Amino acid sequence: MSVAGDHDPQPSRSYTVARQRRLRRVLQSYGILTRERLRDAAGANAWRVPFELTLLRAVRAGRVRRLGRDFYKAGSER
């Protein structure tokens, strides 16, 4: 039994998923955004994981939907 029942044994994965969910929440609030506007609105410049990688993973996971070359909107929650 772990010390904390909600402890994630893979903290780096939790951090990545949390950042993906952050992108989704920002897009839910603002609607459709460009890549650069999404980066700014999410405060991604201070993240440990590069924004581009997080965005790519969020799109693959369905949390963010790509709408062409440089536009994004919120996807489904996972």
C-alpha positions as CSV (number, residue, x, y, z in Angstrom):
1,M,0.0,0.0,0.0
2,S,1.4,3.4,-0.9
3,V,1.9,6.2,1.6
4,A,-0.6,8.4,-0.3
5,G,-3.6,6.8,-1.9
6,D,-3.6,9.3,-4.7
7,H,0.1,9.2,-5.3
8,D,1.0,8.7,-9.0
9,P,4.0,6.4,-9.4
10,Q,4.9,8.2,-12.6
11,P,5.0,11.9,-11.7
12,S,6.4,12.9,-15.1
13,R,3.4,11.4,-16.8
14,S,1.1,13.2,-14.4
15,Y,2.8,16.5,-15.1
16,T,2.5,15.9,-18.9
17,V,-1.2,15.0,-18.7
18,A,-1.8,18.1,-16.4
19,R,-0.3,20.4,-19.0
20,Q,-2.4,18.8,-21.8
21,R,-5.5,19.4,-19.7
22,R,-4.4,22.9,-19.2
23,L,-4.2,23.4,-22.9
24,R,-7.8,22.0,-23.2
25,R,-9.1,24.3,-20.5
26,V,-7.6,27.4,-22.1
27,L,-9.1,26.4,-25.4
28,Q,-12.5,25.9,-23.7
29,S,-12.3,29.4,-22.3
30,Y,-11.1,31.2,-25.5
31,G,-12.4,29.0,-28.3
32,I,-10.2,28.6,-31.3
33,L,-6.6,29.9,-30.9
34,T,-3.4,30.0,-32.9
35,R,-0.4,28.0,-31.7
36,E,1.4,31.1,-30.4
37,R,-1.7,32.5,-28.7
38,L,-2.4,29.2,-27.0
39,R,1.2,29.1,-25.8
40,D,0.9,32.5,-24.3
41,A,-2.6,32.0,-22.7
42,A,-1.5,28.7,-21.2
43,G,1.7,30.2,-19.7
44,A,3.7,27.5,-21.4
45,N,7.0,29.3,-21.5
46,A,7.6,28.3,-17.9
47,W,6.8,24.6,-18.4
48,R,9.4,21.8,-17.8
49,V,8.1,19.9,-20.9
50,P,8.4,21.8,-24.2
51,F,5.1,23.3,-25.4
52,E,5.4,21.7,-28.9
53,L,5.7,18.3,-27.4
54,T,2.9,18.8,-25.0
55,L,0.7,20.1,-27.8
56,L,1.5,17.2,-30.0
57,R,0.7,14.7,-27.2
58,A,-2.6,16.6,-26.4
59,V,-3.7,16.3,-30.1
60,R,-2.8,12.6,-30.2
61,A,-4.8,12.1,-27.0
62,G,-7.8,13.9,-28.3
63,R,-7.7,16.6,-25.6
64,V,-6.9,19.3,-28.3
65,R,-8.1,19.3,-31.9
66,R,-6.0,20.7,-34.7
67,L,-8.0,22.8,-37.2
68,G,-5.6,23.3,-40.0
69,R,-2.0,24.4,-40.0
70,D,-1.9,26.7,-37.0
71,F,-5.4,26.7,-35.3
72,Y,-6.6,24.6,-32.3
73,K,-9.7,24.1,-30.3
74,A,-10.6,22.0,-27.3
75,G,-11.1,18.3,-27.7
76,S,-12.7,15.8,-25.4
77,E,-11.6,15.1,-21.8
78,R,-9.6,11.9,-21.2
